[in-house]
Amino acid sequence: MALERLLEDATAGDPITGLKWTRKTLAALTRELQKKFHIGHTTVARLLKSKGIALRGNRKRLSPRQDAQRDRQFRYIARLRGKFAKAKVPSISVDTKKKELIGTFKNAGRTWRRTPLEVFATDFPKDAKAKAIPYGIYDLLRKEGYVVVGTSHETPAFAVAAIRGWWLEVGGHQHGDKRELFILADGGGANGNHCWLWKWHLQQLADEFQLTITVAHYPTGASKWNPVEHCLFCYISRNWAGQPLISFETVLKFIRTTHTATGLSCRARLDRRKYETGLKITPEQKRQINLQPHRILPEYNYTIRPHDYK
């Protein structure tokens, strides 16, 4: 029957899109069935229960410190967001999502199925085929997501390469008449406010595209307020809830099929380049950064201008 076809598991490597690659919620199943039948969610739930199908999770069976300037920085971020939004300056929120093991591992959440999906009993990284590093970029003006899935390491070079890819593929076309870019980022990790390699790579980006880049960082312990977290990452996690991420293609499909009723859409691509860790910025590189700290909380807020800026 139509309902059973909707509940069939996706197989690895199949170019399947839509519902089969998304979380099979009651609402999603009902919407699909309503394309062919006059049916409501109550009837769909009753049919599922009559077949012994319920929301089930995976089964493991197979072998703060609060910053003193926190509120002041939040107020300043709100001012910057309002200023750049009014001027229609491209504005993005960036961060690295939780790294994911590729393989038959348990993924939190439940899906409609007759029996639980069996996954590995342990979550040892040595059993993984690989590791996915999703770096998210959320367009604050257009309410769109862009995720680069890395396979190497989370480094400043990887983070800025992801932003560069977004600008080349999306931002430069949608905001091409603007020579400014506003970035909201966390205070730690590859895009941390104390990371000089992050600033040095941003300088290369500014010079390449003649962009004046303004960056504002969230204080320590405030990353959940970064829009990319609650406007993009939470929906991606909800979309693949209860589904093992068995391949990079699976990860990309789930990200690309992440949508919301309010219009969120998301692009995704894979970055297989190798990024070295443990690199240090040289004094000469540091001097080359055309950095202009802001008067308010300069450790969190700064602007990087291209070298031939006029």
Order of alpha helices (4+ residues) and beta strands (2+ residues): alpha-alpha-alpha-beta-beta-alpha-beta-beta-beta-beta-beta-beta-alpha-beta-alpha-beta-alpha-alpha-beta-alpha-beta-beta
